[in-house]
């Protein structure tokens, strides 16, 4: 691009670009997306930044010159820069912060380099053959080295020396003679090293899959009336992944590239395995679980065009493809797609925008679509495909029963943790050699420690939360800030030993299961027990091979697991998330129960699911038991409409954090006075008040909530306010389209 002025985003969080003159020597070499070094401030201090635009004019006289191009720093594609600009405006964050988010730290900081490994090959084959023929016993090592290279043609130096059983001195002599050529070759760090997958071929599609593929192909070819998004609503085990695979194959045939997003790193290895089995070395993996070197090399594979499919969590969305044809967002309803730090973007929504900017089709897949995506589909904004049958006609949806825990009573007159029906069902599976899953979405042993004498509750001093008891480690821990203390043996307030632990977590369930099902092979999966990433795959490997009879866990076992021998799922305390002060509480409960129920009966035997609850008539629970999304949506949407909550309006929360609640209240009141004249009359405002979780890590938390059909003008005003320096001791930030109100 011709031009003499570059507008550059520097990593300063000032939400502005800086103009610099392009020196004659760099014209033609600098383009949008290039990373450059520029002088900034006084003296000769240099900062790096990205060129966002090249133009011929500037409003500023006497521009300083760009110093140099950053060495070994790849350019960013233009479409990604446009996406960053949109993110900055929509999510109300500084532009340079949005650009920074496009790059993994391993690329951004420039500290990671390609790892080089010396490789050797024959320099002159004829001379080498003559040397071998006439060397006799005078040069055994050099002869051995040449013979190996004659057979192998080219080898890494260390492998060559090992095969020839020779020393480096002999090799150096051959290099000096010109008989062997040695050069450094990039040795990429391979996250798949040591793993093997068996190739798979496309499966004949079922009628529902065939219809889904038809709609997706039409969307990819631009035949769907301008729609570029397809909502793929498929029940668990309906074959959504096979649809993704065949859609990606079509994208590759058309010369395009594809991105596949999964909600959590823990699901990535399983997904990558299936995609590598179909597409081999065309697949790259991008997520924060890789080492810095692996992330660098995988990103560079994408940038250089050596791979055409990127699979990973949120960050994979920014894979630097230039011929993007398809984006798949699996489990699109998952709240883990929302980033908790600025820019607080939702990867699902940004995927839709990236698809629009680059002319790529977007598939949003889920067994329980979010209400926003469902609404966009039924109103015609998205193409809509439903797969309501499991892909194998012999595999039917599990039978789901609701157990009313109000009717359950143990020998001591208290409500039990495990119902009689659940115990009976697990024992039956054990006798048949089948496997069971017991699900509870709370880790630890007990929710809190209470003194029965004085009523003392052990609470975290820095958070608005009680400590959770972990019996195995003998500690009390805060699940908000991570603080830990030794568990009390006596009440610290009155000194009595009448301490009681109330509530139930997965650790307590595990203890009960061990005592009830003696001899059963039992494992627990939660963030406490999975202390290293490899343990997740290790435990699932044991479960897959039938070496575990009962798997107990939190939501990390609720999705993505496909084990044909699991015929029973028991859900403990299904209604624990129903009554949180969050308008999405019912939706999340419905989605979680439906997803975990889908783990049962994925083989030749029909599955059974027991949902234990004290609210058996709640619509989220009854709809999940009936596998009935439509009834749940029909019950929930009118409530959202009445309250102007998404999908019938946009939501924005303004957060205030600080050490002093009175200072926060004063700051919030003054800000509200400034912005109130800018509010549209139809905007619903919840004035600043303490958040449901009022204190985390010693900081008090307040929030104001705004709801309206359109919030563009308000966002612009608040964006300017948030860019100002707030009073000392207070932080201020916006969350656009929040997924949690806690």
CORWONOR-V112025 format. One record per residue. N is the residue number from 1. SS is DSSP state (H for helix, E for strand, C for the rest). PHI is phi in whole degrees, 0 to 359 (NA if undefined). BURIAL is + if it has 9 or more other ideal C-beta (glycine too) atoms within 8 Angstrom, else -. Layout:
BEGIN
((N SS PHI BURIAL) (N SS PHI BURIAL))
END
This chain:
BEGIN
((1 C NA -) (2 C 279 -) (3 C 153 +) (4 C 245 -) (5 E 236 +) (6 E 245 +) (7 E 265 +) (8 E 238 +) (9 E 266 +) (10 E 261 +) (11 C 281 +) (12 C 235 -) (13 C 56 -) (14 C 259 -) (15 C 56 -) (16 C 205 -) (17 C 259 +) (18 E 240 +) (19 E 272 +) (20 E 224 +) (21 E 279 +) (22 C 274 +) (23 C 293 -) (24 H 307 -) (25 H 293 -) (26 H 255 +) (27 C 293 +) (28 C 92 -) (29 C 263 -) (30 C 268 +) (31 C 221 +) (32 C 300 +) (33 C 95 +) (34 C 288 +) (35 E 261 +) (36 E 230 +) (37 E 259 +) (38 E 225 +) (39 E 288 +) (40 C 216 -) (41 C 77 -) (42 C 277 -) (43 C 78 -) (44 C 253 -) (45 C 294 -) (46 E 252 +) (47 E 237 +) (48 E 259 +) (49 E 199 +) (50 E 252 +) (51 E 284 +) (52 E 265 +) (53 E 201 -) (54 E 240 +) (55 E 219 -) (56 C 254 -) (57 C 221 -) (58 C 212 -) (59 C 277 -) (60 C 246 -) (61 C 277 -) (62 C 53 -) (63 C 289 +) (64 C 280 -) (65 E 269 +) (66 E 296 +) (67 E 282 -) (68 E 192 -) (69 E 281 +) (70 C 290 +) (71 C 290 -) (72 C 57 -) (73 C 248 +) (74 C 288 -) (75 C 286 -) (76 C 266 +) (77 C 296 +) (78 H 306 -) (79 H 301 +) (80 H 291 +) (81 H 295 +) (82 H 295 +) (83 H 296 +) (84 H 297 +) (85 H 298 +) (86 H 296 +) (87 H 299 +) (88 H 298 +) (89 H 285 -) (90 H 288 +) (91 C 265 +) (92 C 54 +) (93 C 230 +) (94 C 301 +) (95 H 300 +) (96 H 293 +) (97 H 290 +) (98 H 295 +) (99 H 296 +) (100 H 303 +) (101 H 291 +) (102 C 289 +) (103 C 242 +) (104 C 293 +) (105 H 304 -) (106 H 298 +) (107 H 271 +) (108 H 293 -) (109 C 279 -) (110 C 70 +) (111 C 277 -) (112 C 269 +) (113 C 238 -) (114 C 299 +) (115 C 274 +) (116 E 257 -) (117 E 223 +) (118 E 293 +) (119 E 244 +) (120 E 235 +) (121 E 211 +) (122 E 293 +) (123 C 276 +) (124 C 225 -) (125 H 297 -) (126 H 294 -) (127 H 296 +) (128 H 296 +) (129 H 295 +) (130 H 294 -) (131 H 298 +) (132 H 296 +) (133 H 291 -) (134 H 248 -) (135 C 284 +) (136 C 60 -) (137 C 264 -) (138 C 285 -) (139 C 220 -) (140 H 300 -) (141 H 296 +) (142 H 294 +) (143 H 298 +) (144 H 298 +) (145 H 298 +) (146 H 293 +) (147 H 298 +) (148 H 297 +) (149 H 291 +) (150 H 297 +) (151 H 275 -) (152 H 263 +) (153 C 71 -) (154 E 211 -) (155 E 214 +) (156 E 300 +) (157 H 303 +) (158 H 295 -) (159 H 291 -) (160 H 299 +) (161 H 298 +) (162 H 292 -) (163 H 292 +) (164 H 274 +) (165 C 53 -) (166 C 237 +) (167 C 264 -) (168 H 293 -) (169 H 298 -) (170 H 297 +) (171 H 293 +) (172 H 301 -) (173 H 295 +) (174 H 294 +) (175 H 296 +) (176 H 296 -) (177 H 285 -) (178 C 86 +) (179 C 284 +) (180 E 233 +) (181 E 258 +) (182 E 235 +) (183 E 214 -) (184 E 281 -) (185 E 240 +) (186 E 298 -) (187 C 251 +) (188 C 284 -) (189 C 285 +) (190 C 248 -) (191 C 293 -) (192 C 264 -) (193 C 304 -) (194 C 87 -) (195 C 265 -) (196 C 234 -) (197 C 232 -) (198 C 271 -) (199 C 300 -) (200 C 237 -) (201 C 246 -) (202 C 302 -) (203 C 268 -) (204 C 300 -) (205 C 288 +) (206 C 288 +) (207 H 305 -) (208 H 291 +) (209 H 295 +) (210 H 298 +) (211 H 292 +) (212 H 298 +) (213 H 294 +) (214 H 299 -) (215 H 296 +) (216 H 295 +) (217 H 297 +) (218 H 298 +) (219 H 294 +) (220 H 297 +) (221 C 270 -) (222 C 75 -) (223 C 261 -) (224 C 255 +) (225 C 51 -) (226 C 82 -) (227 C 287 +) (228 C 237 +) (229 E 242 +) (230 E 241 +) (231 E 271 +) (232 E 260 +) (233 E 265 +) (234 E 234 +) (235 C 299 +) (236 C 302 +) (237 C 72 +) (238 C 272 +) (239 C 93 +) (240 H 297 +) (241 H 297 +) (242 H 296 +) (243 H 296 +) (244 H 302 +) (245 H 299 +) (246 H 287 +) (247 H 292 +) (248 H 293 +) (249 H 302 +) (250 H 295 +) (251 H 299 +) (252 H 294 +) (253 H 300 -) (254 C 272 -) (255 C 81 -) (256 C 261 +) (257 E 230 +) (258 E 218 +) (259 E 239 +) (260 E 238 +) (261 E 256 +) (262 C 239 +) (263 C 286 +) (264 C 223 +) (265 H 300 +) (266 H 298 -) (267 H 274 +) (268 H 298 +) (269 H 302 -) (270 H 294 -) (271 H 294 +) (272 H 300 +) (273 H 300 +) (274 H 292 +) (275 H 284 +) (276 H 291 +) (277 H 297 +) (278 H 266 +) (279 H 242 +) (280 H 61 -) (281 H 282 -) (282 H 280 -) (283 E 256 +) (284 E 242 +) (285 E 243 +) (286 E 226 +) (287 C 196 +) (288 C 285 -) (289 C 282 -) (290 C 280 +) (291 C 291 -) (292 H 302 +) (293 H 295 +) (294 H 294 +) (295 H 297 +) (296 H 300 +) (297 H 290 +) (298 H 293 +) (299 H 295 +) (300 H 292 +) (301 H 300 +) (302 H 293 +) (303 H 299 -) (304 C 275 -) (305 C 82 -) (306 C 279 -) (307 C 233 +) (308 C 234 +) (309 E 227 +) (310 E 243 +) (311 E 239 +) (312 E 171 +) (313 C 277 +) (314 H 314 +) (315 H 295 +) (316 H 296 +) (317 H 300 +) (318 H 261 +) (319 C 304 +) (320 C 280 +) (321 C 285 +) (322 C 245 -) (323 C 233 -) (324 E 294 +) (325 E 244 +) (326 E 208 +) (327 E 236 +) (328 E 249 +) (329 E 246 +) (330 E 278 +) (331 C 52 +) (332 C 299 +) (333 C 282 +) (334 C 293 -) (335 H 285 -) (336 H 290 -) (337 H 288 +) (338 E 271 +) (339 C 278 +) (340 C 273 -) (341 C 242 -) (342 C 297 -) (343 C 285 +) (344 C 279 +) (345 C 266 +) (346 E 255 +) (347 H 300 +) (348 H 298 +) (349 H 288 +) (350 H 291 +) (351 H 298 +) (352 H 298 +) (353 H 289 +) (354 H 297 +) (355 H 301 +) (356 H 294 -) (357 H 293 +) (358 H 253 -) (359 C 68 -) (360 C 257 +) (361 E 282 +) (362 E 234 +) (363 E 253 +) (364 E 256 +) (365 E 249 +) (366 E 189 +) (367 C 277 +) (368 C 223 +) (369 C 304 +) (370 C 298 +) (371 H 298 +) (372 H 296 -) (373 H 291 +) (374 H 300 +) (375 H 296 +) (376 H 298 +) (377 H 285 +) (378 H 286 -) (379 C 266 -) (380 C 90 -) (381 C 291 -) (382 C 248 +) (383 E 291 +) (384 E 231 +) (385 E 231 +) (386 E 238 -) (387 E 236 +) (388 C 259 -) (389 C 240 +) (390 C 290 +) (391 C 296 +) (392 C 260 -) (393 C 299 -) (394 C 279 -) (395 C 254 +) (396 C 255 -) (397 C 297 -) (398 C 292 +) (399 E 279 -) (400 E 247 +) (401 E 240 +) (402 E 259 +) (403 E 256 +) (404 E 280 +) (405 H 288 +) (406 H 291 -) (407 H 265 -) (408 C 266 +) (409 C 210 -) (410 C 270 -) (411 C 298 -) (412 C 270 -) (413 C 84 -) (414 C 263 -) (415 C 286 -) (416 C 283 -) (417 C 281 -) (418 C 252 +) (419 C 286 +) (420 H 299 -) (421 H 296 +) (422 H 293 +) (423 H 298 +) (424 H 299 -) (425 H 295 +) (426 H 294 +) (427 H 299 +) (428 H 297 +) (429 H 294 +) (430 H 298 +) (431 H 291 -) (432 H 268 -) (433 C 75 -) (434 C 259 +) (435 E 251 +) (436 E 230 +) (437 E 239 +) (438 E 243 +) (439 E 246 +) (440 C 214 +) (441 C 271 +) (442 C 209 +) (443 C 271 +) (444 C 92 +) (445 C 265 +) (446 E 220 +) (447 C 291 +) (448 E 201 +) (449 E 254 +) (450 E 233 +) (451 E 270 +) (452 C 286 -) (453 C 275 -) (454 C 247 -) (455 C 83 -) (456 C 300 +) (457 E 242 +) (458 C 288 +) (459 E 238 -) (460 C 290 +) (461 C 291 -) (462 C 255 +) (463 C 223 +) (464 C 273 -) (465 C 203 +) (466 E 280 +) (467 C 294 +) (468 E 263 +) (469 E 270 +) (470 E 243 +) (471 C 292 +) (472 C 301 -) (473 C 268 -) (474 C 66 -) (475 E 229 +) (476 E 250 +) (477 E 225 +) (478 C 265 +) (479 C 278 -) (480 C 264 +) (481 C 248 +) (482 C 86 -) (483 C 296 +) (484 E 226 -) (485 E 223 -) (486 E 293 -) (487 C 294 +) (488 C 288 +) (489 C 267 -) (490 C 227 -) (491 C 295 +) (492 C 290 -) (493 C 265 -) (494 C 241 -) (495 C 85 -) (496 C 285 +) (497 C 260 -) (498 C 277 -) (499 E 262 +) (500 E 234 -) (501 E 253 +) (502 E 251 -) (503 C 85 -) (504 C 227 +) (505 C 235 +) (506 H 296 +) (507 H 293 +) (508 H 292 +) (509 H 300 +) (510 H 301 +) (511 H 298 +) (512 H 294 +) (513 H 296 +) (514 H 299 +) (515 H 282 -) (516 H 278 -) (517 C 251 +) (518 C 297 -) (519 C 90 -) (520 C 286 +) (521 C 268 -) (522 E 235 +) (523 E 222 +) (524 E 237 +) (525 E 233 +) (526 C 208 +) (527 C 291 -) (528 C 282 +) (529 C 276 -) (530 C 271 +) (531 C 282 -) (532 C 217 -) (533 H 304 -) (534 H 293 -) (535 H 296 +) (536 H 302 +) (537 H 294 +) (538 H 296 -) (539 H 294 +) (540 H 296 +) (541 H 297 -) (542 H 298 +) (543 H 293 +) (544 H 298 -) (545 C 276 -) (546 C 79 -) (547 C 272 -) (548 C 233 +) (549 C 269 +) (550 E 230 +) (551 E 249 +) (552 E 250 +) (553 E 188 +) (554 C 265 +) (555 H 294 +) (556 H 292 +) (557 H 254 +) (558 C 275 +) (559 C 213 +) (560 C 81 +) (561 C 268 -) (562 C 229 -) (563 C 236 +) (564 C 301 -) (565 C 273 -) (566 E 277 +) (567 E 245 +) (568 E 220 +) (569 E 232 +) (570 E 247 +) (571 E 253 +) (572 C 264 +) (573 C 54 +) (574 C 295 +) (575 C 262 +) (576 C 296 -) (577 C 261 +) (578 C 288 +) (579 C 248 -) (580 C 288 -) (581 C 284 -) (582 C 213 +) (583 C 295 -) (584 C 265 +) (585 H 300 +) (586 H 294 +) (587 H 299 +) (588 H 295 +) (589 H 298 +) (590 H 301 +) (591 H 296 +) (592 H 294 +) (593 H 295 +) (594 H 295 +) (595 H 294 +) (596 H 290 +) (597 H 296 +) (598 C 290 +) (599 C 283 +) (600 C 266 +) (601 C 68 +) (602 C 263 +) (603 C 240 +) (604 C 282 -) (605 C 261 -) (606 C 293 -) (607 C 272 +) (608 E 228 +) (609 E 231 +) (610 E 245 +) (611 E 251 +) (612 E 271 +) (613 E 206 +) (614 C 263 -) (615 C 230 -) (616 C 292 +) (617 C 254 -) (618 C 293 +) (619 H 296 +) (620 H 296 +) (621 H 281 +) (622 H 293 +) (623 H 294 +) (624 H 296 +) (625 H 294 +) (626 C 266 -) (627 C 53 +) (628 C 242 -) (629 H 294 +) (630 H 299 -) (631 H 295 +) (632 H 296 +) (633 H 299 +) (634 H 295 -) (635 H 282 +) (636 H 274 +) (637 H 299 +) (638 H 299 -) (639 H 294 +) (640 H 298 +) (641 H 295 -) (642 H 297 -) (643 H 264 -) (644 C 60 +) (645 C 271 +) (646 C 307 +) (647 C 268 +) (648 C 268 +) (649 C 190 +) (650 E 267 +) (651 E 234 +) (652 E 219 +) (653 E 244 +) (654 E 252 +) (655 E 255 +) (656 E 236 +) (657 E 238 +) (658 E 185 +) (659 C 277 -) (660 C 240 -) (661 H 298 +) (662 H 293 -) (663 H 295 +) (664 H 296 +) (665 H 299 +) (666 H 295 -) (667 H 299 +) (668 H 295 +) (669 H 297 +) (670 H 294 -) (671 H 295 +) (672 H 297 +) (673 H 298 -) (674 H 288 -) (675 H 267 +) (676 H 302 -) (677 C 297 -) (678 C 271 -) (679 C 283 +) (680 C 292 -) (681 C 302 -) (682 C 274 -) (683 C 285 +) (684 E 275 +) (685 E 239 -) (686 E 259 -) (687 E 301 -) (688 E 306 +) (689 E 207 -) (690 E 302 -) (691 E 293 +) (692 E 308 +) (693 E 260 +) (694 E 287 -) (695 E 219 +) (696 E 222 +) (697 C 54 -) (698 C 81 -) (699 E 258 +) (700 E 281 +) (701 E 237 +) (702 E 237 +) (703 E 211 +) (704 E 245 +) (705 E 240 +) (706 E 238 +) (707 E 230 +) (708 E 193 +) (709 C 295 -) (710 C 224 -) (711 C 234 +) (712 H 301 -) (713 H 295 +) (714 H 296 +) (715 H 300 +) (716 H 297 -) (717 H 293 +) (718 H 292 +) (719 H 298 +) (720 H 294 -) (721 H 295 +) (722 H 288 +) (723 H 280 -) (724 C 285 -) (725 C 282 -) (726 C 286 -) (727 C 304 -) (728 C 302 -) (729 C 88 -) (730 E 233 +) (731 E 247 -) (732 E 228 +) (733 E 208 +) (734 E 255 +) (735 E 235 +) (736 E 271 +) (737 C 53 +) (738 C 296 +) (739 C 259 -) (740 C 222 -) (741 C 258 +) (742 C 276 -))
END
